[in-house]
Amino acid sequence: MNQFFVDPNIAKASTISTDIYNSTAVFEAAKEKIFAQSWQFIGSKEMVKFNGDVQPFTLLPNYLNEPLMLTKDNSGAVHCLSNVCTHRGNIIAYKECSKANNLRCKYHGRLFDLSGKFLSMPEFKEVENFPCEADNLPVLPLFEWGNLLFTALNKKEEAGIYLNEMMQRLHWLPVKDFVYRADLSKSFDIDANWALYCENYLEGFHIPFVHASLNAALSFGDYTTELYAKSNLQLGISKDNLNCFDLPASSVDYGTNVAAYYFWVYPNMMFNFYPWGLSVNIVNPVAADKTRVNFLTYMWQEDKYDKGAGSDLDKVEMEDEEIVQNVQKGIVSRFYKHGRYSVNREQGTHHFHRLLADSMNH
């Protein structure tokens, strides 16, 4: 019998079992059932600007903890590789470096090229059936959208299933020109389950009650949610024509005062597009009741920064954190098992719960 069930009819459905938020066993199982199966955001091509650049990183630190690296070879091709030596498991790239011609393990000298192919190994002449395919570094899929990079540990589905609707809706936006701003990026630690943070993001129902400044900028009556296979869009419409996108005629939203495109991509990525650029929120599980959210800023038009729906983001975050942390305290109650959904306002949360149930039941 499946542990999780959410009725596909939102008018009949009850919310997902609170085991999603409270069970340590479910939290651990989600590593492979949800996160290792999905596409994840890496960062931008600025991580490896020049041929010979090597940039180590950890995919979802404190949860998946997968050591990976980006490399740019001498032909200009970018690769996403395992950062673990195929000899004895040592980390290969300890820190970022430039002008590298190859990758050498500091433990026993095993050598790879920048595409991950095994080159040589000292004292291995007597080893039979060597080298073989397993001696190369595992190569992960790499998906590029403009300046943004994505990968998947166990690619079960093509990246387009997750990202196509966002790319098509914003085909006119020069994402390749967006520049990462470390000085405007930050992380927040929250005492709540990662899924609670996501489902709070996935509905605008709470905006009039929680976010006074955001509610002043957006028209709540015009706030809509569009559902896709592994993503959804919340369209933020301005109350006036100030601080809106200058949409081209080729946009399906042309003639509309769009202040923000809020795209969520399953399971834990949020792409918030404003007239000034993009705020990417990566929700990183830490424990069943702890989450770290990375806010990554990509600037496009700085003169429009911190205006309209894209302003006071820290204040909005603090308001969300207060709510989500109090929900975490509430859902451990023996008296709370399930809630119901607003048919008109909580389609995104219902959609998320359906995806969670499907992943966890397989």
BAPARO-313748 format. One record per residue: residue in three letters; x, y, z of N, C-alpha, C in turn; residue number from 1. Coordinates in pm, whole numbers, plus 50000, padded with zeros to 5 digits. Layout:
VORO  rest    nxx    nyy    nzz   caxx   cayy   cazz    cxx    cyy    czz   nr
VORO   ALA      X      Y      Z      X      Y      Z      X      Y      Z  NUM
...
END
This chain:
VORO  rest    nxx    nyy    nzz   caxx   cayy   cazz    cxx    cyy    czz   nr
VORO   MET  50085  49880  50000  50000  50000  50000  50088  50125  50000    1
VORO   ASN  50056  50221  49915  50133  50343  49908  50116  50426  50035    2
VORO   GLN  50230  50479  50083  50227  50556  50207  50162  50693  50186    3
VORO   PHE  50178  50746  50064  50131  50882  50039  50025  50883  49929    4
VORO   PHE  49922  50962  49951  49818  50976  49850  49760  51117  49859    5
VORO   VAL  49747  51180  49744  49679  51308  49733  49584  51298  49615    6
VORO   ASP  49456  51313  49640  49355  51300  49535  49383  51398  49423    7
VORO   PRO  49379  51354  49297  49402  51445  49185  49298  51556  49172    8
VORO   ASN  49182  51534  49229  49076  51636  49230  49098  51726  49350    9
VORO   ILE  49145  51849  49325  49179  51939  49434  49058  51970  49523   10
VORO   ALA  48939  51967  49466  48819  51997  49544  48787  51887  49645   11
VORO   LYS  48839  51767  49619  48816  51655  49711  48938  51624  49797   12
VORO   ALA  49054  51673  49756  49180  51629  49814  49204  51683  49954   13
VORO   SER  49275  51602  50032  49333  51646  50159  49484  51653  50140   14
VORO   THR  49548  51737  50220  49692  51757  50205  49770  51630  50237   15
VORO   ILE  49895  51627  50192  49979  51508  50206  50005  51475  50353   16
VORO   SER  50034  51350  50380  50063  51304  50516  50177  51386  50577   17
VORO   THR  50164  51417  50705  50268  51494  50774  50396  51414  50794   18
VORO   ASP  50398  51287  50755  50524  51211  50756  50627  51276  50664   19
VORO   ILE  50579  51345  50561  50670  51415  50469  50758  51513  50546   20
VORO   TYR  50702  51577  50647  50775  51680  50721  50841  51627  50848   21
VORO   ASN  50785  51524  50907  50827  51483  51041  50912  51357  51047   22
VORO   SER  50904  51273  50947  50969  51143  50953  51114  51152  50906   23
VORO   THR  51206  51110  50992  51348  51105  50954  51369  51002  50845   24
VORO   ALA  51296  50892  50849  51309  50789  50747  51266  50843  50610   25
VORO   VAL  51158  50919  50605  51113  50978  50480  51214  51081  50430   26
VORO   PHE  51267  51159  50522  51369  51259  50487  51490  51192  50422   27
VORO   GLU  51535  51080  50476  51650  51009  50420  51614  50944  50286   28
VORO   ALA  51495  50887  50276  51454  50821  50152  51441  50921  50038   29
VORO   ALA  51407  51044  50070  51388  51147  49968  51518  51179  49894   30
VORO   LYS  51632  51151  49955  51759  51177  49888  51765  51107  49753   31
VORO   GLU  51731  50979  49753  51737  50901  49629  51607  50908  49550   32
VORO   LYS  51495  50908  49619  51366  50904  49550  51330  51036  49482   33
VORO   ILE  51376  51148  49539  51341  51279  49485  51462  51352  49429   34
VORO   PHE  51560  51379  49513  51665  51472  49475  51769  51413  49380   35
VORO   ALA  51806  51288  49399  51904  51226  49308  51844  51199  49171   36
VORO   GLN  51710  51201  49160  51643  51172  49034  51611  51298  48954   37
VORO   SER  51626  51414  49015  51580  51538  48951  51698  51622  48903   38
VORO   TRP  51668  51719  48818  51769  51815  48773  51790  51919  48883   39
VORO   GLN  51916  51960  48898  51951  52056  49000  52033  52170  48941   40
VORO   PHE  52017  52287  48999  52087  52407  48954  52230  52406  49006   41
VORO   ILE  52326  52434  48918  52466  52442  48956  52508  52586  48983   42
VORO   GLY  52479  52673  48887  52525  52811  48892  52535  52862  48750   43
VORO   SER  52629  52953  48725  52642  53011  48593  52775  52976  48529   44
VORO   LYS  52786  53002  48400  52908  52973  48327  53027  53055  48377   45
VORO   GLU  52999  53159  48454  53108  53239  48511  53195  53157  48605   46
VORO   MET  53146  53042  48649  53225  52955  48736  53350  52904  48664   47
VORO   VAL  53341  52889  48532  53455  52846  48451  53462  52936  48328   48
VORO   LYS  53517  53053  48345  53519  53153  48238  53616  53118  48126   49
VORO   PHE  53733  53062  48164  53841  53047  48067  53881  52901  48048   50
VORO   ASN  53939  52872  47932  53991  52738  47907  54094  52703  48015   51
VORO   GLY  54081  52582  48071  54170  52539  48177  54118  52568  48317   52
VORO   ASP  54001  52630  48328  53943  52655  48460  53883  52528  48517   53
VORO   VAL  53902  52507  48647  53844  52394  48721  53777  52450  48846   54
VORO   GLN  53649  52418  48864  53574  52469  48978  53505  52355  49052   55
VORO   PRO  53559  52314  49168  53490  52211  49247  53369  52269  49318   56
VORO   PHE  53268  52186  49337  53150  52228  49414  53082  52104  49470   57
VORO   THR  52998  52124  49567  52922  52015  49628  52775  52034  49595   58
VORO   LEU  52713  51932  49539  52572  51940  49505  52488  51915  49630   59
VORO   LEU  52410  52015  49669  52327  52013  49790  52408  51972  49913   60
VORO   PRO  52497  52062  49957  52575  52034  50079  52483  52005  50198   61
VORO   ASN  52529  51919  50286  52456  51877  50408  52341  51783  50379   62
VORO   TYR  52321  51747  50251  52214  51652  50219  52265  51549  50120   63
VORO   LEU  52269  51581  49991  52327  51487  49896  52479  51480  49911   64
VORO   ASN  52540  51595  49937  52686  51602  49961  52767  51537  49849   65
VORO   GLU  52725  51557  49726  52795  51493  49614  52908  51582  49563   66
VORO   PRO  53035  51535  49571  53149  51617  49524  53157  51615  49371   67
VORO   LEU  53143  51730  49311  53147  51743  49165  53243  51856  49127   68
VORO   MET  53267  51869  48998  53346  51983  48950  53305  52018  48808   69
VORO   LEU  53319  52145  48778  53306  52194  48642  53446  52216  48586   70
VORO   THR  53466  52178  48461  53592  52205  48393  53564  52265  48256   71
VORO   LYS  53658  52344  48209  53650  52397  48073  53778  52358  48002   72
VORO   ASP  53765  52272  47901  53885  52219  47837  53941  52319  47735   73
VORO   ASN  54048  52280  47669  54116  52372  47579  54039  52402  47451   74
VORO   SER  53933  52325  47425  53847  52355  47310  53733  52448  47348   75
VORO   GLY  53721  52478  47480  53613  52564  47528  53490  52489  47574   76
VORO   ALA  53493  52356  47568  53378  52276  47613  53375  52268  47765   77
VORO   VAL  53255  52281  47822  53237  52273  47967  53187  52133  48003   78
VORO   HIS  53246  52076  48110  53211  51942  48154  53172  51945  48302   79
VORO   CYS  53077  51860  48338  53045  51838  48478  53088  51696  48513   80
VORO   LEU  53183  51685  48608  53246  51556  48638  53236  51524  48786   81
VORO   SER  53246  51395  48816  53266  51355  48955  53402  51406  48999   82
VORO   ASN  53408  51455  49122  53534  51506  49177  53598  51402  49269   83
VORO   VAL  53577  51275  49237  53628  51165  49320  53717  51075  49234   84
VORO   CYS  53840  51056  49275  53933  50975  49199  53885  50830  49192   85
VORO   THR  53895  50769  49074  53848  50633  49052  53945  50528  49105   86
VORO   HIS  54055  50570  49167  54149  50475  49227  54110  50443  49371   87
VORO   ARG  54118  50542  49459  54090  50517  49600  53991  50617  49661   88
VORO   GLY  53927  50697  49577  53819  50781  49628  53862  50916  49682   89
VORO   ASN  53986  50958  49657  54029  51089  49704  53960  51199  49623   90
VORO   ILE  53936  51314  49688  53889  51432  49616  54002  51479  49526   91
VORO   ILE  53970  51509  49401  54074  51548  49305  54104  51698  49311   92
VORO   ALA  54002  51779  49288  54021  51924  49292  53982  51975  49429   93
VORO   TYR  54081  52018  49506  54053  52069  49641  53998  52211  49636   94
VORO   LYS  54040  52288  49537  53998  52426  49525  53998  52465  49377   95
VORO   GLU  53940  52578  49347  53934  52622  49208  54075  52651  49157   96
VORO   CYS  54095  52627  49029  54224  52658  48969  54204  52700  48825   97
VORO   SER  54306  52760  48767  54299  52807  48629  54420  52757  48551   98
VORO   LYS  54411  52763  48421  54519  52723  48330  54562  52578  48350   99
VORO   ALA  54470  52493  48390  54501  52351  48408  54500  52281  48273  100
VORO   ASN  54592  52190  48254  54595  52108  48133  54536  51970  48159  101
VORO   ASN  54529  51932  48287  54476  51802  48323  54435  51803  48470  102
VORO   LEU  54389  51689  48517  54347  51671  48656  54432  51560  48717  103
VORO   ARG  54509  51592  48819  54595  51492  48882  54554  51471  49027  104
VORO   CYS  54530  51346  49066  54499  51314  49204  54625  51328  49289  105
VORO   LYS  54614  51398  49401  54730  51422  49487  54765  51303  49576  106
VORO   TYR  54684  51198  49571  54709  51082  49658  54812  50988  49594  107
VORO   HIS  54784  50942  49471  54875  50848  49406  54908  50886  49261  108
VORO   GLY  54870  51006  49221  54913  51056  49091  54832  51015  48971  109
VORO   ARG  54715  50959  48991  54632  50923  48875  54597  51049  48798  110
VORO   LEU  54603  51041  48666  54590  51159  48580  54470  51143  48486  111
VORO   PHE  54393  51251  48473  54277  51256  48384  54287  51382  48299  112
VORO   ASP  54224  51380  48182  54215  51506  48108  54094  51584  48157  113
VORO   LEU  54072  51703  48104  53967  51791  48156  53827  51747  48118  114
VORO   SER  53817  51644  48034  53686  51587  48004  53657  51464  48092  115
VORO   GLY  53753  51429  48180  53736  51317  48272  53796  51187  48225  116
VORO   LYS  53856  51184  48108  53913  51060  48054  54044  51025  48125  117
VORO   PHE  54056  50900  48166  54179  50851  48228  54297  50864  48132  118
VORO   LEU  54412  50911  48184  54532  50927  48102  54644  50833  48144  119
VORO   SER  54674  50831  48276  54787  50750  48320  54780  50727  48470  120
VORO   MET  54862  50627  48516  54865  50593  48658  55000  50528  48689  121
VORO   PRO  55077  50582  48783  55205  50520  48819  55187  50381  48880  122
VORO   GLU  55286  50294  48856  55294  50163  48921  55175  50072  48892  123
VORO   PHE  55118  50082  48772  55002  50000  48739  55025  49914  48615  124
VORO   LYS  55150  49894  48576  55179  49817  48455  55134  49672  48466  125
VORO   GLU  55137  49618  48588  55105  49476  48606  54955  49449  48622  126
VORO   VAL  54877  49554  48633  54733  49537  48656  54665  49490  48528  127
VORO   GLU  54588  49384  48536  54521  49329  48419  54393  49404  48386  128
VORO   ASN  54358  49400  48259  54236  49465  48210  54227  49611  48255  129
VORO   PHE  54340  49678  48239  54350  49818  48284  54418  49900  48176  130
VORO   PRO  54370  50021  48149  54251  50084  48209  54123  50037  48140  131
VORO   CYS  54012  50059  48205  53881  50030  48147  53791  50151  48166  132
VORO   GLU  53668  50140  48121  53575  50253  48128  53557  50304  48271  133
VORO   ALA  53561  50213  48368  53540  50251  48508  53652  50337  48563  134
VORO   ASP  53764  50345  48491  53876  50427  48537  53862  50573  48494  135
VORO   ASN  53772  50601  48403  53741  50739  48368  53655  50801  48478  136
VORO   LEU  53660  50931  48490  53571  50998  48584  53428  50995  48531  137
VORO   PRO  53331  50964  48615  53191  50973  48570  53158  51113  48520  138
VORO   VAL  53093  51117  48405  53052  51244  48344  52903  51263  48366  139
VORO   LEU  52865  51376  48423  52724  51404  48449  52666  51485  48335  140
VORO   PRO  52535  51471  48310  52472  51553  48206  52479  51700  48244  141
VORO   LEU  52495  51784  48147  52504  51928  48170  52406  51997  48076  142
VORO   PHE  52312  52071  48135  52214  52144  48056  52238  52293  48073  143
VORO   GLU  52239  52366  47962  52266  52508  47963  52144  52586  47916  144
VORO   TRP  52110  52689  47990  52011  52786  47945  52073  52925  47961  145
VORO   GLY  52109  52985  47851  52177  53113  47859  52305  53098  47938  146
VORO   ASN  52312  53167  48050  52430  53164  48137  52417  53064  48251  147
VORO   LEU  52303  52992  48256  52272  52907  48371  52298  52760  48340  148
VORO   LEU  52347  52687  48441  52386  52547  48425  52309  52457  48521  149
VORO   PHE  52273  52337  48472  52198  52239  48551  52260  52101  48529  150
VORO   THR  52245  52013  48630  52288  51875  48614  52193  51783  48689  151
VORO   ALA  52213  51652  48669  52131  51550  48737  52221  51433  48773  152
VORO   LEU  52208  51383  48895  52291  51270  48939  52249  51141  48870  153
VORO   ASN  52118  51116  48865  52065  50998  48797  51959  51047  48698  154
VORO   LYS  52001  51070  48576  51910  51132  48479  51803  51034  48435  155
VORO   LYS  51683  51050  48491  51570  50967  48452  51485  51034  48345  156
VORO   GLU  51491  51168  48344  51411  51246  48250  51497  51356  48190  157
VORO   GLU  51461  51400  48071  51534  51509  48008  51508  51640  48082  158
VORO   ALA  51604  51730  48076  51593  51857  48146  51473  51938  48099  159
VORO   GLY  51436  51921  47973  51325  51998  47919  51194  51975  47992  160
VORO   ILE  51174  51857  48048  51052  51829  48123  51040  51923  48242  161
VORO   TYR  51154  51963  48295  51158  52053  48410  51161  52200  48367  162
VORO   LEU  51227  52231  48256  51264  52369  48226  51202  52428  48101  163
VORO   ASN  51145  52347  48014  51097  52398  47885  50997  52512  47897  164
VORO   GLU  50900  52499  47985  50796  52602  47996  50854  52736  48038  165
VORO   MET  50950  52732  48130  51015  52856  48173  51094  52919  48058  166
VORO   MET  51169  52837  47986  51249  52889  47876  51161  52943  47764  167
VORO   GLN  51052  52875  47734  50964  52919  47626  50890  53047  47663  168
VORO   ARG  50843  53055  47788  50769  53173  47831  50858  53297  47828  169
VORO   LEU  50986  53278  47860  51080  53390  47868  51183  53385  47756  170
VORO   HIS  51141  53339  47638  51232  53324  47525  51297  53456  47485  171
VORO   TRP  51232  53566  47517  51278  53700  47479  51378  53758  47578  172
VORO   LEU  51395  53693  47690  51480  53747  47797  51626  53705  47774  173
VORO   PRO  51722  53799  47774  51862  53765  47746  51932  53706  47869  174
VORO   VAL  51894  53585  47905  51949  53521  48025  52101  53507  48015  175
VORO   LYS  52153  53498  47895  52299  53485  47877  52373  53609  47926  176
VORO   ASP  52302  53721  47939  52366  53845  47983  52355  53867  48134  177
VORO   PHE  52286  53779  48204  52270  53794  48349  52404  53764  48417  178
VORO   VAL  52442  53848  48511  52572  53837  48577  52553  53807  48726  179
VORO   TYR  52622  53705  48773  52612  53666  48914  52671  53775  49002  180
VORO   ARG  52600  53807  49110  52647  53908  49206  52662  53844  49344  181
VORO   ALA  52784  53807  49378  52811  53745  49507  52779  53841  49621  182
VORO   ASP  52799  53971  49599  52775  54070  49705  52628  54085  49739  183
VORO   LEU  52541  54042  49650  52396  54051  49674  52333  53915  49702  184
VORO   SER  52416  53811  49709  52367  53675  49733  52391  53637  49878  185
VORO   LYS  52306  53552  49931  52317  53515  50074  52243  53385  50100  186
VORO   SER  52258  53335  50222  52190  53212  50265  52113  53237  50393  187
VORO   PHE  52003  53163  50408  51921  53172  50528  51900  53032  50585  188
VORO   ASP  51917  53018  50715  51893  52891  50784  51758  52897  50852  189
VORO   ILE  51675  52796  50827  51537  52797  50872  51508  52670  50950  190
VORO   ASP  51441  52682  51061  51403  52567  51144  51270  52511  51095  191
VORO   ALA  51275  52451  50978  51154  52393  50919  51195  52296  50810  192
VORO   ASN  51107  52205  50778  51130  52108  50671  51133  52179  50535  193
VORO   TRP  51214  52127  50446  51230  52187  50313  51098  52195  50235  194
VORO   ALA  51014  52094  50251  50888  52091  50176  50792  52199  50223  195
VORO   LEU  50796  52233  50352  50711  52341  50402  50752  52474  50339  196
VORO   TYR  50882  52494  50323  50928  52617  50260  50880  52624  50116  197
VORO   CYS  50887  52512  50045  50842  52510  49905  50693  52536  49893  198
VORO   GLU  50614  52472  49976  50470  52487  49958  50423  52626  49997  199
VORO   ASN  50496  52693  50087  50466  52832  50117  50489  52919  49994  200
VORO   TYR  50597  52891  49923  50627  52965  49801  50522  52944  49693  201
VORO   LEU  50463  52826  49694  50378  52783  49582  50236  52837  49584  202
VORO   GLU  50205  52923  49676  50071  52984  49675  50081  53132  49715  203
VORO   GLY  50005  53212  49640  49997  53354  49672  49887  53385  49771  204
VORO   PHE  49820  53282  49818  49707  53296  49910  49746  53376  50034  205
VORO   HIS  49870  53356  50081  49911  53419  50207  49960  53563  50190  206
VORO   ILE  49978  53608  50067  50039  53739  50045  49966  53853  50118  207
VORO   PRO  49833  53864  50107  49766  53975  50177  49778  53967  50329  208
VORO   PHE  49800  53848  50381  49805  53830  50525  49947  53841  50582  209
VORO   VAL  50047  53814  50500  50185  53804  50550  50275  53914  50495  210
VORO   HIS  50255  53954  50369  50349  54044  50303  50281  54177  50265  211
VORO   ALA  50282  54272  50354  50215  54400  50327  50278  54474  50211  212
VORO   SER  50412  54479  50205  50478  54555  50099  50459  54489  49963  213
VORO   LEU  50467  54355  49960  50446  54285  49834  50301  54296  49789  214
VORO   ASN  50210  54291  49884  50067  54304  49851  50036  54442  49794  215
VORO   ALA  50113  54542  49838  50094  54678  49787  50138  54690  49642  216
VORO   ALA  50232  54604  49601  50286  54611  49465  50207  54525  49367  217
VORO   LEU  50149  54415  49415  50082  54319  49326  49930  54327  49337  218
VORO   SER  49864  54297  49226  49719  54290  49224  49677  54148  49261  219
VORO   PHE  49628  54129  49381  49595  53995  49429  49486  53931  49344  220
VORO   GLY  49392  54010  49297  49284  53955  49215  49331  53901  49081  221
VORO   ASP  49447  53951  49034  49501  53907  48905  49612  53803  48919  222
VORO   TYR  49639  53762  49041  49747  53667  49068  49702  53528  49022  223
VORO   THR  49780  53466  48932  49739  53337  48875  49850  53234  48888  224
VORO   THR  49812  53107  48883  49906  52995  48887  49883  52907  48765  225
VORO   GLU  49991  52872  48696  49985  52783  48581  50068  52659  48612  226
VORO   LEU  50009  52541  48593  50074  52415  48628  50130  52345  48505  227
VORO   TYR  50252  52290  48518  50315  52213  48412  50359  52078  48471  228
VORO   ALA  50427  51996  48393  50462  51861  48438  50548  51863  48563  229
VORO   LYS  50661  51933  48560  50754  51935  48674  50788  52078  48715  230
VORO   SER  50696  52169  48689  50719  52308  48726  50585  52380  48731  231
VORO   ASN  50587  52503  48777  50469  52587  48763  50510  52733  48766  232
VORO   LEU  50417  52817  48728  50440  52961  48721  50332  53034  48799  233
VORO   GLN  50376  53125  48886  50287  53222  48947  50318  53357  48883  234
VORO   LEU  50217  53416  48825  50233  53540  48751  50192  53657  48840  235
VORO   GLY  50290  53742  48870  50263  53859  48954  50232  53981  48868  236
VORO   ILE  50110  54031  48877  50066  54146  48798  50067  54271  48886  237
VORO   SER  50127  54377  48835  50136  54501  48910  50001  54572  48918  238
VORO   LYS  49983  54650  49025  49861  54730  49039  49862  54851  48947  239
VORO   ASP  49981  54886  48896  49993  54997  48800  50094  54954  48694  240
VORO   ASN  50137  55046  48613  50232  55011  48508  50376  55048  48543  241
VORO   LEU  50400  55068  48672  50535  55100  48719  50610  54973  48754  242
VORO   ASN  50741  54974  48733  50829  54862  48771  50781  54730  48712  243
VORO   CYS  50746  54734  48586  50702  54615  48514  50800  54582  48402  244
VORO   PHE  50787  54462  48349  50867  54423  48234  50822  54501  48110  245
VORO   ASP  50918  54539  48028  50889  54596  47897  50881  54479  47799  246
VORO   LEU  50763  54422  47788  50746  54298  47714  50742  54320  47564  247
VORO   PRO  50810  54233  47489  50803  54244  47342  50671  54188  47290  248
VORO   ALA  50638  54221  47166  50514  54173  47107  50511  54022  47094  249
VORO   SER  50629  53958  47093  50637  53812  47080  50603  53739  47209  250
VORO   SER  50593  53813  47320  50559  53751  47448  50409  53726  47457  251
VORO   VAL  50370  53611  47511  50228  53581  47528  50165  53673  47632  252
VORO   ASP  50248  53742  47710  50199  53833  47813  50201  53978  47769  253
VORO   TYR  50229  54000  47641  50238  54137  47588  50108  54213  47617  254
VORO   GLY  50125  54336  47666  50009  54417  47701  49966  54403  47845  255
VORO   THR  50035  54316  47921  50003  54292  48062  50111  54355  48149  256
VORO   ASN  50072  54408  48263  50168  54470  48355  50230  54363  48446  257
VORO   VAL  50322  54287  48388  50386  54181  48465  50499  54240  48550  258
VORO   ALA  50486  54224  48681  50588  54273  48774  50687  54164  48810  259
VORO   ALA  50643  54037  48800  50731  53926  48838  50681  53796  48778  260
VORO   TYR  50777  53715  48734  50750  53576  48697  50811  53489  48806  261
VORO   TYR  50726  53415  48878  50774  53326  48983  50764  53182  48932  262
VORO   PHE  50876  53129  48886  50880  52991  48838  50937  52901  48947  263
VORO   TRP  50865  52794  48975  50914  52689  49065  50939  52565  48981  264
VORO   VAL  51055  52500  49006  51091  52379  48934  51115  52268  49036  265
VORO   TYR  51046  52158  49018  51051  52045  49110  51193  51990  49124  266
VORO   PRO  51238  51958  49245  51159  51968  49369  51187  52093  49452  267
VORO   ASN  51297  52165  49426  51347  52262  49524  51407  52388  49465  268
VORO   MET  51367  52425  49343  51428  52541  49278  51323  52647  49248  269
VORO   MET  51358  52772  49274  51270  52885  49251  51344  52990  49168  270
VORO   PHE  51284  53029  49057  51345  53127  48968  51252  53248  48962  271
VORO   ASN  51294  53354  49029  51212  53474  49043  51266  53582  48950  272
VORO   PHE  51194  53608  48841  51238  53704  48741  51170  53838  48766  273
VORO   TYR  51252  53941  48776  51206  54078  48794  51264  54165  48683  274
VORO   PRO  51212  54286  48664  51269  54372  48561  51419  54398  48577  275
VORO   TRP  51470  54381  48699  51615  54403  48720  51699  54278  48693  276
VORO   GLY  51637  54159  48693  51714  54037  48674  51649  53916  48739  277
VORO   LEU  51728  53834  48806  51682  53704  48855  51733  53676  48995  278
VORO   SER  51643  53632  49081  51680  53579  49212  51649  53430  49211  279
VORO   VAL  51753  53348  49220  51737  53202  49225  51740  53159  49370  280
VORO   ASN  51639  53086  49412  51634  53033  49549  51648  52882  49542  281
VORO   ILE  51755  52829  49601  51776  52685  49607  51748  52639  49748  282
VORO   VAL  51651  52550  49764  51611  52501  49896  51689  52374  49925  283
VORO   ASN  51779  52382  50022  51871  52274  50052  51833  52207  50185  284
VORO   PRO  51779  52085  50181  51745  52017  50307  51869  51992  50391  285
VORO   VAL  51855  52008  50521  51965  51983  50615  51927  51870  50712  286
VORO   ALA  51808  51879  50767  51752  51774  50853  51601  51777  50832  287
VORO   ALA  51531  51684  50895  51386  51679  50876  51320  51811  50916  288
VORO   ASP  51380  51883  51009  51322  52008  51055  51415  52128  51036  289
VORO   LYS  51513  52115  50944  51606  52225  50919  51636  52236  50770  290
VORO   THR  51644  52360  50723  51663  52388  50581  51754  52508  50565  291
VORO   ARG  51838  52504  50463  51915  52622  50423  51868  52664  50284  292
VORO   VAL  51835  52792  50270  51792  52844  50141  51898  52941  50090  293
VORO   ASN  51950  52915  49971  52049  53001  49908  51979  53096  49813  294
VORO   PHE  51997  53225  49834  51945  53329  49747  52060  53375  49657  295
VORO   LEU  52050  53347  49529  52156  53379  49434  52107  53487  49339  296
VORO   THR  52178  53598  49333  52135  53713  49255  52209  53721  49122  297
VORO   TYR  52131  53734  49013  52186  53750  48879  52131  53880  48821  298
VORO   MET  52221  53976  48803  52180  54110  48764  52170  54126  48612  299
VORO   TRP  52068  54199  48571  52048  54231  48430  52048  54383  48411  300
VORO   GLN  51955  54453  48476  51945  54598  48466  51947  54657  48607  301
VORO   GLU  52066  54697  48649  52085  54737  48789  52007  54863  48826  302
VORO   ASP  51978  54949  48729  51904  55071  48760  51761  55042  48805  303
VORO   LYS  51714  54918  48781  51579  54880  48823  51578  54797  48950  304
VORO   TYR  51698  54776  49007  51710  54687  49123  51639  54746  49245  305
VORO   ASP  51580  54655  49325  51516  54687  49452  51396  54781  49436  306
VORO   LYS  51320  54757  49329  51199  54834  49307  51083  54739  49278  307
VORO   GLY  50962  54783  49311  50843  54705  49280  50840  54571  49353  308
VORO   ALA  50789  54467  49284  50776  54334  49345  50912  54274  49378  309
VORO   GLY  51017  54322  49310  51152  54270  49334  51229  54346  49438  310
VORO   SER  51161  54421  49524  51227  54498  49630  51200  54435  49766  311
VORO   ASP  51276  54477  49864  51259  54430  50003  51256  54278  50013  312
VORO   LEU  51340  54210  49935  51337  54064  49934  51377  54005  50069  313
VORO   ASP  51467  54070  50140  51505  54022  50273  51387  54031  50369  314
VORO   LYS  51312  54138  50360  51194  54155  50446  51090  54048  50416  315
VORO   VAL  51066  54024  50288  50971  53920  50248  51017  53785  50299  316
VORO   GLU  51149  53759  50290  51203  53632  50338  51181  53615  50487  317
VORO   MET  51206  53719  50566  51187  53710  50710  51041  53682  50745  318
VORO   GLU  50950  53742  50670  50807  53718  50694  50772  53573  50661  319
VORO   ASP  50827  53521  50552  50802  53381  50517  50861  53286  50620  320
VORO   GLU  50981  53316  50665  51046  53229  50763  50965  53220  50891  321
VORO   GLU  50913  53332  50938  50834  53331  51061  50714  53238  51047  322
VORO   ILE  50645  53247  50935  50528  53162  50912  50568  53016  50903  323
VORO   VAL  50667  52986  50820  50704  52847  50795  50756  52780  50923  324
VORO   GLN  50831  52853  51001  50883  52794  51126  50771  52767  51225  325
VORO   ASN  50668  52850  51224  50554  52824  51312  50468  52709  51260  326
VORO   VAL  50463  52692  51128  50394  52575  51073  50468  52448  51114  327
VORO   GLN  50602  52452  51112  50680  52336  51155  50645  52295  51298  328
VORO   LYS  50626  52393  51383  50586  52364  51522  50446  52303  51526  329
VORO   GLY  50359  52347  51435  50220  52301  51437  50201  52163  51381  330
VORO   ILE  50276  52127  51276  50247  51999  51210  50299  51878  51290  331
VORO   VAL  50369  51901  51400  50406  51789  51487  50295  51756  51586  332
VORO   SER  50192  51839  51587  50081  51818  51679  50011  51686  51651  333
VORO   ARG  49975  51616  51755  49899  51491  51740  49758  51517  51690  334
VORO   PHE  49716  51643  51693  49580  51677  51649  49573  51718  51502  335
VORO   TYR  49690  51735  51439  49687  51775  51298  49734  51660  51210  336
VORO   LYS  49653  51622  51115  49686  51514  51022  49682  51563  50877  337
VORO   HIS  49573  51628  50841  49556  51675  50704  49479  51806  50705  338
VORO   GLY  49502  51888  50600  49419  52004  50575  49351  51988  50440  339
VORO   ARG  49286  52094  50393  49224  52095  50261  49285  52208  50179  340
VORO   TYR  49254  52211  50049  49311  52311  49959  49205  52410  49913  341
VORO   SER  49246  52537  49902  49164  52634  49831  49174  52602  49682  342
VORO   VAL  49061  52577  49621  49060  52537  49479  49120  52647  49391  343
VORO   ASN  49095  52772  49424  49140  52883  49341  49277  52938  49378  344
VORO   ARG  49326  52907  49498  49448  52972  49545  49562  52876  49578  345
VORO   GLU  49533  52748  49588  49640  52656  49630  49665  52543  49530  346
VORO   GLN  49648  52577  49401  49675  52476  49298  49822  52434  49299  347
VORO   GLY  49911  52530  49323  50054  52500  49322  50094  52405  49434  348
VORO   THR  50039  52425  49552  50068  52337  49664  50013  52197  49641  349
VORO   HIS  49892  52189  49587  49832  52060  49554  49917  51987  49450  350
VORO   HIS  49962  52059  49349  50048  52003  49245  50177  51949  49305  351
VORO   PHE  50239  52025  49393  50363  51984  49462  50340  51857  49542  352
VORO   HIS  50233  51853  49617  50204  51735  49698  50181  51611  49612  353
VORO   ARG  50118  51630  49497  50097  51517  49405  50231  51464  49353  354
VORO   LEU  50322  51555  49319  50455  51514  49272  50534  51445  49383  355
VORO   LEU  50525  51497  49504  50592  51433  49617  50541  51290  49638  356
VORO   ALA  50411  51275  49638  50351  51143  49660  50396  51046  49551  357
VORO   ASP  50398  51092  49426  50439  51006  49316  50585  50963  49331  358
VORO   SER  50672  51057  49367  50814  51024  49384  50836  50927  49499  359
VORO   MET  50773  50953  49612  50798  50874  49732  50735  50736  49724  360
VORO   ASN  50634  50719  49641  50569  50588  49628  50637  50496  49528  361
VORO   HIS  50738  50547  49459  50808  50465  49360  50947  50426  49410  362
END
